[in-house]
C-alpha cells in the first residue's frame, strides 16, 4: 500500500474515532456505501 493511502486511512480512522460518539459506526458505514454508489454512477 502506498504511503499516501496509509496516510489517508490513518486520517480517515482518526476522523471516525472523533465522531463515533455522535454518529454510530453503522451510520458511518451507510454514508460510505452511499458515497461509493455515487462514485459508481
C-alpha positions in Angstrom: 0.0 0.0 0.0 1.3 3.4 -0.9 2.2 5.9 1.9 -0.4 8.3 0.6 -3.0 5.6 1.0 -1.8 4.8 4.5 -1.9 8.5 5.4 -5.4 8.8 4.1 -6.6 5.7 6.1 -4.9 6.9 9.3 -6.6 10.3 8.9 -9.9 8.7 8.0 -9.9 6.4 11.0 -8.9 9.2 13.3 -11.9 11.2 12.0 -14.2 8.2 12.5 -13.0 7.8 16.1 -13.5 11.5 16.7 -17.2 11.4 15.6 -18.2 7.9 16.7 -20.0 9.2 19.8 -22.1 11.4 17.7 -22.5 9.2 14.6 -22.9 5.4 15.1 -20.5 3.2 13.2 -23.4 1.6 11.3 -24.5 5.1 10.1 -20.9 5.9 9.0 -20.9 2.7 7.0 -24.2 3.6 5.4 -22.8 7.0 4.4 -19.7 5.4 2.9 -21.8 3.0 0.9 -23.9 5.9 -0.4 -20.7 7.7 -1.3 -19.4 4.6 -3.2 -22.7 4.3 -5.0 -22.4 7.9 -6.2 -18.9 7.3 -7.4 -20.1 4.3 -9.5 -22.9 6.4 -11.0 
